[in-house]
């Protein structure tokens, strides 16, 4: 993303012990609102719900849902309480070579709901693909993925719909 927001995000996203730290994006309420608006802009009028994957996806996804004035659908990982009937999938291996179990409450989606997946970072797309399978298992449709940072080549993620990111990881200072 060009412009002031992209520059600010590259400055705010720190690299700590070789890992990206996006938590500071949530410190400033105005920045969080701006990021949420920028994430959802290409999808306005298309999504009836916003989904987010635990844990940072809960924060940024909720902000995005509020920006769109739609409901939020949490997608939880294997740990933690999550009552009621669920759709469950195991993802492909992620960037750490882990397979992650994702869960979605079936009552969170109605057949035909159009869902936007929002997250902070897409490394390989394995969790986005898993989320798509969950959403489709509930007879809903994933319209695309909006992420603060992408590390995957968008050409390798066309199977999840449109991919919109604010910063490419190659533009971050990994020093």
Backbone as CSV, one residue per row, in Angstrom:
resi,resn,N_x,N_y,N_z,CA_x,CA_y,CA_z,C_x,C_y,C_z
1,UNK,0.848,-1.173,0.000,0.000,0.000,0.000,0.892,1.233,0.000
2,UNK,0.601,2.133,-0.879,1.358,3.375,-0.955,0.744,4.394,-0.004
3,UNK,1.468,5.468,0.195,0.903,6.561,0.958,1.265,6.533,2.423
4,UNK,0.628,7.471,3.146,0.958,7.667,4.558,0.644,6.454,5.420
5,UNK,-0.475,5.773,5.156,-0.816,4.624,5.987,0.220,3.515,5.819
6,UNK,0.595,3.209,4.590,1.614,2.180,4.360,2.925,2.509,5.041
7,UNK,3.334,3.774,4.961,4.563,4.211,5.620,4.447,4.050,7.129
8,UNK,3.315,4.445,7.673,3.130,4.332,9.124,3.108,2.864,9.554
9,UNK,2.435,2.011,8.794,2.384,0.595,9.160,3.778,-0.019,9.134
10,UNK,4.568,0.315,8.126,5.925,-0.219,8.067,6.746,0.247,9.269
11,UNK,6.470,1.441,9.765,7.170,1.962,10.933,6.663,1.299,12.225
12,UNK,5.361,1.059,12.312,4.748,0.528,13.538,4.943,-0.973,13.709
13,UNK,5.065,-1.713,12.617,5.215,-3.172,12.720,6.671,-3.474,13.012
14,UNK,6.926,-3.876,14.245,8.292,-4.153,14.664,8.665,-5.604,14.441
15,UNK,9.938,-5.839,14.368,10.458,-7.194,14.291,11.169,-7.443,15.617
16,UNK,10.677,-8.404,16.375,11.214,-8.705,17.699,11.661,-10.166,17.698
17,UNK,12.945,-10.371,17.928,13.521,-11.720,17.962,13.162,-12.510,16.705
18,UNK,13.193,-11.829,15.560,12.942,-12.488,14.276,11.475,-12.690,13.936
19,UNK,10.569,-12.183,14.769,9.140,-12.332,14.523,8.484,-10.962,14.417
20,UNK,7.507,-10.856,13.554,6.793,-9.592,13.397,5.903,-9.337,14.606
21,UNK,5.887,-8.096,15.048,5.052,-7.683,16.181,4.057,-6.641,15.681
22,UNK,2.808,-7.079,15.474,1.762,-6.163,14.997,0.908,-5.625,16.143
23,UNK,1.188,-6.035,17.367,0.354,-5.651,18.506,0.277,-4.140,18.690
24,UNK,1.315,-3.400,18.314,1.297,-1.945,18.496,0.267,-1.260,17.593
25,UNK,-0.219,-1.943,16.576,-1.263,-1.361,15.728,-2.557,-1.151,16.503
26,UNK,-2.702,-1.843,17.618,-3.933,-1.778,18.396,-3.862,-0.743,19.519
27,UNK,-2.691,-0.152,19.746,-2.515,0.833,20.820,-3.261,2.140,20.570
28,UNK,-3.293,2.549,19.328,-3.815,3.859,18.943,-5.200,3.669,18.312
29,UNK,-6.265,4.139,18.960,-7.610,3.895,18.423,-7.816,4.494,17.030
30,UNK,-7.214,5.632,16.753,-7.374,6.237,15.421,-6.675,5.391,14.354
31,UNK,-5.493,4.881,14.669,-4.792,4.004,13.729,-5.590,2.725,13.507
32,UNK,-6.127,2.149,14.565,-6.928,0.929,14.431,-8.145,1.173,13.540
33,UNK,-8.826,2.306,13.732,-9.968,2.647,12.870,-9.538,2.818,11.417
34,UNK,-8.417,3.485,11.207,-7.908,3.725,9.855,-7.537,2.411,9.174
35,UNK,-6.863,1.531,9.908,-6.480,0.228,9.362,-7.732,-0.581,9.017
36,UNK,-8.708,-0.609,9.913,-9.948,-1.359,9.661,-10.641,-0.838,8.408
37,UNK,-10.735,0.473,8.263,-11.389,1.055,7.090,-10.630,0.701,5.816
38,UNK,-9.304,0.780,5.858,-8.499,0.461,4.677,-8.613,-1.016,4.299
39,UNK,-8.732,-1.878,5.299,-8.878,-3.307,5.018,-10.184,-3.619,4.299
40,UNK,-11.261,-2.988,4.727,-12.579,-3.368,4.196,-13.008,-2.565,2.968
41,UNK,-12.331,-1.461,2.671,-12.767,-0.603,1.566,-13.076,-1.353,0.271
42,UNK,-12.221,-2.275,-0.190,-12.526,-2.960,-1.455,-13.722,-3.917,-1.371
43,UNK,-14.207,-4.191,-0.175,-15.273,-5.179,0.014,-16.584,-4.560,0.489
44,UNK,-16.660,-3.243,0.538,-17.885,-2.590,1.019,-19.068,-3.013,0.154
45,UNK,-20.161,-3.358,0.820,-21.367,-3.791,0.129,-21.361,-5.246,-0.306
46,UNK,-20.263,-5.954,-0.054,-20.166,-7.355,-0.479,-20.299,-8.354,0.663
47,UNK,-19.978,-7.956,1.888,-19.912,-8.911,2.998,-21.051,-8.691,3.985
48,UNK,-21.687,-9.799,4.369,-22.721,-9.764,5.403,-22.124,-10.033,6.777
49,UNK,-20.919,-10.615,6.801,-20.222,-10.931,8.051,-18.725,-10.791,7.815
50,UNK,-18.004,-10.559,8.912,-16.547,-10.577,8.898,-16.106,-11.697,9.818
51,UNK,-15.197,-12.539,9.340,-14.625,-13.604,10.155,-13.181,-13.240,10.491
52,UNK,-12.734,-13.688,11.666,-11.349,-13.494,12.082,-10.857,-14.716,12.814
53,UNK,-9.593,-15.056,12.575,-8.987,-16.231,13.196,-8.265,-15.813,14.470
54,UNK,-8.467,-16.594,15.512,-7.844,-16.363,16.808,-6.335,-16.220,16.646
55,UNK,-5.664,-15.288,17.212,-6.122,-14.347,18.193,-6.161,-12.920,17.645
56,UNK,-5.133,-12.512,16.928,-5.140,-11.125,16.446,-6.255,-10.883,15.446
57,UNK,-6.684,-11.923,14.743,-7.816,-11.786,13.826,-9.103,-11.424,14.540
58,UNK,-9.206,-11.784,15.837,-10.378,-11.375,16.618,-10.405,-9.855,16.776
59,UNK,-9.251,-9.268,17.020,-9.181,-7.825,17.267,-9.420,-7.056,15.976
60,UNK,-8.616,-7.336,14.970,-8.713,-6.582,13.721,-10.013,-6.920,12.986
61,UNK,-10.484,-8.159,13.116,-11.742,-8.551,12.483,-12.942,-7.862,13.110
62,UNK,-12.940,-7.723,14.430,-14.028,-7.018,15.102,-14.047,-5.552,14.684
63,UNK,-12.875,-4.928,14.616,-12.809,-3.532,14.159,-13.335,-3.410,12.733
64,UNK,-12.995,-4.364,11.883,-13.467,-4.349,10.492,-14.983,-4.563,10.424
65,UNK,-15.501,-5.465,11.240,-16.953,-5.701,11.261,-17.694,-4.441,11.692
66,UNK,-17.173,-3.758,12.701,-17.799,-2.508,13.133,-17.748,-1.463,12.017
67,UNK,-16.654,-1.406,11.294,-16.521,-0.460,10.173,-17.560,-0.741,9.089
68,UNK,-17.841,-2.031,8.848,-18.837,-2.409,7.834,-20.254,-2.465,8.389
69,UNK,-20.388,-2.364,9.713,-21.691,-2.489,10.378,-22.325,-3.851,10.100
70,UNK,-21.487,-4.895,10.252,-21.944,-6.276,10.092,-21.482,-7.075,11.304
71,UNK,-21.943,-8.299,11.409,-21.565,-9.155,12.523,-20.174,-9.735,12.368
72,UNK,-19.632,-10.184,13.506,-18.307,-10.802,13.543,-18.433,-12.295,13.818
73,UNK,-17.665,-13.102,13.100,-17.664,-14.557,13.232,-16.278,-15.004,13.696
74,UNK,-16.161,-15.453,14.948,-14.858,-15.912,15.422,-14.535,-17.318,14.908
75,UNK,-13.306,-17.493,14.479,-12.787,-18.813,14.128,-11.703,-19.120,15.149
76,UNK,-11.984,-20.127,15.972,-11.067,-20.459,17.056,-10.125,-21.574,16.660
77,UNK,-8.977,-21.559,17.311,-8.037,-22.661,17.171,-8.443,-23.750,18.156
78,UNK,-7.711,-24.831,18.220,-8.129,-26.034,18.945,-8.372,-25.820,20.435
79,UNK,-7.622,-24.926,21.049,-7.742,-24.745,22.487,-8.914,-23.824,22.816
80,UNK,-9.399,-23.912,24.030,-10.404,-22.965,24.503,-11.828,-23.447,24.326
81,UNK,-12.684,-22.933,25.189,-14.099,-23.268,25.152,-14.759,-22.630,23.937
82,UNK,-15.695,-23.371,23.364,-16.420,-22.884,22.195,-17.686,-23.736,22.094
83,UNK,-18.753,-23.340,22.777,-19.932,-24.197,22.903,-20.698,-24.371,21.591
84,UNK,-21.474,-25.434,21.552,-22.390,-25.660,20.443,-21.773,-26.426,19.290
85,UNK,-22.639,-26.801,18.321,-22.165,-27.523,17.133,-21.181,-26.670,16.334
86,UNK,-20.119,-27.324,15.862,-19.056,-26.620,15.163,-18.682,-27.324,13.868
87,UNK,-18.207,-26.527,12.916,-17.479,-27.048,11.767,-16.018,-27.050,12.193
88,UNK,-15.286,-28.100,11.826,-13.893,-28.249,12.252,-13.055,-28.683,11.051
89,UNK,-11.896,-28.043,10.866,-10.950,-28.460,9.835,-9.528,-28.398,10.386
90,UNK,-8.677,-29.212,9.813,-7.242,-29.114,10.051,-6.637,-28.458,8.813
91,UNK,-5.785,-27.464,9.031,-5.193,-26.731,7.921,-4.042,-27.513,7.301
92,UNK,-3.596,-27.017,6.166,-2.324,-27.459,5.602,-1.233,-26.966,6.555
93,UNK,-0.016,-27.411,6.374,1.094,-26.935,7.196,1.270,-25.437,7.015
94,UNK,1.534,-24.750,8.134,1.732,-23.300,8.082,3.221,-22.970,7.966
95,UNK,3.557,-21.713,8.157,4.943,-21.271,7.999,5.880,-21.874,9.031
96,UNK,5.345,-22.392,10.127,6.157,-23.076,11.137,6.076,-24.587,10.979
97,UNK,5.488,-25.028,9.865,5.285,-26.443,9.554,4.327,-27.118,10.545
98,UNK,3.367,-26.327,11.067,2.348,-26.851,11.982,1.032,-26.994,11.250
99,UNK,0.289,-27.987,11.629,-1.095,-28.133,11.185,-1.962,-27.577,12.305
100,UNK,-2.865,-26.669,11.970,-3.674,-25.989,12.964,-5.124,-26.438,12.817
101,UNK,-5.756,-26.800,13.917,-7.184,-27.129,13.915,-7.966,-25.836,14.105
102,UNK,-8.893,-25.565,13.171,-9.756,-24.383,13.235,-11.190,-24.825,13.462
103,UNK,-11.930,-24.007,14.244,-13.319,-24.336,14.578,-14.201,-23.102,14.393
104,UNK,-15.394,-23.333,13.896,-16.368,-22.256,13.688,-17.730,-22.738,14.180
105,UNK,-18.401,-21.934,15.003,-19.744,-22.305,15.453,-20.690,-22.258,14.257
106,UNK,-21.378,-23.345,14.014,-22.280,-23.415,12.855,-23.375,-22.352,12.911
107,UNK,-23.819,-21.986,14.103,-24.895,-21.006,14.231,-24.443,-19.580,13.896
108,UNK,-23.136,-19.372,13.709,-22.616,-18.027,13.406,-22.904,-17.600,11.969
109,UNK,-23.164,-18.577,11.098,-23.393,-18.263,9.686,-24.723,-18.832,9.225
110,UNK,-25.352,-18.115,8.336,-26.570,-18.587,7.678,-26.233,-19.002,6.258
111,UNK,-26.963,-19.959,5.703,-26.721,-20.320,4.312,-26.786,-19.080,3.417
112,UNK,-25.792,-18.967,2.540,-25.748,-17.842,1.620,-25.035,-16.608,2.143
113,UNK,-24.671,-16.571,3.447,-23.934,-15.418,3.966,-22.648,-15.229,3.159
114,UNK,-22.339,-13.979,2.879,-21.095,-13.616,2.204,-20.139,-13.103,3.282
115,UNK,-18.968,-13.743,3.379,-18.061,-13.532,4.499,-16.720,-12.993,4.004
116,UNK,-16.221,-11.984,4.701,-14.885,-11.458,4.479,-14.005,-11.937,5.628
117,UNK,-12.896,-12.582,5.310,-11.930,-13.000,6.325,-10.917,-11.879,6.511
118,UNK,-10.737,-11.440,7.754,-9.790,-10.374,8.070,-8.769,-10.914,9.069
119,UNK,-7.492,-10.645,8.783,-6.437,-11.092,9.693,-5.299,-10.090,9.652
120,UNK,-4.356,-10.280,10.565,-3.222,-9.363,10.619,-2.127,-9.737,9.633
121,UNK,-1.967,-11.041,9.357,-0.820,-11.482,8.564,-1.192,-12.760,7.831
122,UNK,-0.862,-12.852,6.569,-1.023,-14.098,5.810,0.362,-14.519,5.339
123,UNK,0.869,-15.614,5.923,2.206,-16.096,5.564,2.150,-17.056,4.376
124,UNK,1.397,-18.138,4.523,1.337,-19.163,3.473,-0.062,-19.303,2.887
125,UNK,-1.048,-18.837,3.604,-2.434,-18.988,3.176,-3.111,-20.237,3.713
126,UNK,-2.394,-21.042,4.501,-2.980,-22.294,4.989,-4.193,-22.051,5.884
127,UNK,-4.125,-21.054,6.756,-5.268,-20.787,7.629,-6.408,-20.142,6.845
128,UNK,-6.104,-19.322,5.862,-7.154,-18.738,5.024,-7.895,-19.835,4.255
129,UNK,-7.153,-20.798,3.742,-7.794,-21.928,3.039,-8.650,-22.751,4.004
130,UNK,-8.152,-22.956,5.223,-8.929,-23.677,6.229,-10.203,-22.925,6.581
131,UNK,-10.096,-21.610,6.750,-11.279,-20.786,7.046,-12.287,-20.878,5.907
132,UNK,-11.817,-20.866,4.685,-12.733,-20.989,3.538,-13.496,-22.314,3.610
133,UNK,-12.793,-23.392,3.924,-13.468,-24.692,4.027,-14.529,-24.678,5.122
134,UNK,-14.227,-24.056,6.266,-15.212,-23.948,7.345,-16.441,-23.168,6.897
135,UNK,-16.207,-22.026,6.276,-17.293,-21.163,5.823,-18.158,-21.888,4.809
136,UNK,-17.545,-22.564,3.867,-18.304,-23.303,2.857,-19.049,-24.482,3.460
137,UNK,-18.479,-25.112,4.489,-19.173,-26.220,5.164,-20.469,-25.736,5.809
138,UNK,-20.531,-24.456,6.136,-21.737,-23.852,6.709,-22.624,-23.238,5.618
139,UNK,-22.376,-23.593,4.367,-23.158,-23.123,3.213,-23.098,-21.614,3.020
140,UNK,-21.984,-21.018,3.425,-21.758,-19.596,3.201,-20.629,-19.455,2.172
141,UNK,-20.325,-18.221,1.787,-19.353,-17.958,0.729,-18.277,-16.994,1.231
142,UNK,-17.024,-17.353,1.030,-15.921,-16.453,1.346,-15.710,-15.535,0.145
143,UNK,-15.870,-14.217,0.356,-15.710,-13.270,-0.757,-14.265,-12.840,-0.931
144,UNK,-13.453,-12.993,0.111,-12.055,-12.620,-0.001,-11.389,-12.529,1.350
145,UNK,-10.112,-12.152,1.295,-9.286,-12.039,2.486,-8.675,-10.648,2.502
146,UNK,-8.794,-9.982,3.636,-8.166,-8.674,3.843,-7.179,-8.819,4.994
147,UNK,-5.945,-8.424,4.765,-4.906,-8.601,5.768,-4.009,-7.370,5.840
148,UNK,-3.495,-7.127,7.021,-2.578,-6.003,7.188,-1.302,-6.280,6.405
149,UNK,-0.702,-7.467,6.604,0.542,-7.826,5.930,0.358,-9.143,5.206
150,UNK,0.894,-9.215,3.997,0.903,-10.481,3.283,2.339,-10.878,2.993
151,UNK,2.578,-12.172,3.133,3.898,-12.723,2.860,3.810,-13.704,1.698
152,UNK,2.607,-14.052,1.296,2.398,-15.021,0.222,2.186,-14.270,-1.087
153,UNK,2.640,-14.863,-2.171,2.388,-14.296,-3.493,0.891,-14.415,-3.764
154,UNK,0.206,-13.310,-4.039,-1.246,-13.369,-4.278,-1.639,-14.372,-5.365
155,UNK,-0.760,-14.625,-6.321,-1.055,-15.602,-7.372,-1.178,-17.014,-6.809
156,UNK,-0.587,-17.260,-5.644,-0.665,-18.574,-5.003,-1.834,-18.692,-4.032
157,UNK,-2.700,-17.670,-4.000,-3.814,-17.684,-3.058,-5.133,-17.327,-3.750
158,UNK,-5.222,-17.540,-5.039,-6.432,-17.179,-5.778,-7.622,-18.045,-5.385
159,UNK,-7.375,-19.178,-4.738,-8.459,-20.083,-4.367,-9.287,-19.584,-3.185
160,UNK,-8.917,-18.472,-2.566,-9.704,-17.934,-1.448,-10.440,-16.646,-1.834
161,UNK,-10.509,-16.337,-3.084,-11.146,-15.097,-3.504,-10.120,-13.981,-3.571
162,UNK,-10.593,-12.771,-3.592,-9.681,-11.631,-3.685,-8.833,-11.506,-2.425
163,UNK,-7.579,-11.162,-2.609,-6.673,-10.904,-1.499,-6.327,-9.424,-1.518
164,UNK,-6.599,-8.772,-0.397,-6.285,-7.348,-0.259,-5.388,-7.198,0.956
165,UNK,-4.198,-6.625,0.750,-3.292,-6.405,1.879,-2.814,-4.966,1.878
166,UNK,-2.460,-4.504,3.061,-1.997,-3.130,3.213,-0.492,-2.995,3.057
167,UNK,0.264,-4.047,3.417,1.721,-4.019,3.338,2.218,-5.389,2.898
168,UNK,3.185,-5.421,2.004,3.864,-6.658,1.635,5.015,-6.847,2.619
169,UNK,5.190,-8.051,3.133,6.221,-8.288,4.149,7.614,-7.955,3.629
170,UNK,7.827,-8.040,2.344,9.134,-7.715,1.772,9.491,-6.247,1.983
171,UNK,8.502,-5.411,2.264,8.756,-3.981,2.463,9.016,-3.637,3.925
172,UNK,8.978,-4.645,4.809,9.258,-4.398,6.222,10.772,-4.471,6.474
173,UNK,11.204,-3.782,7.482,12.616,-3.785,7.856,12.872,-4.949,8.815
174,UNK,13.405,-6.041,8.282,13.645,-7.250,9.068,14.998,-7.218,9.766
175,UNK,15.708,-6.113,9.666,17.054,-6.027,10.270,17.002,-6.121,11.779
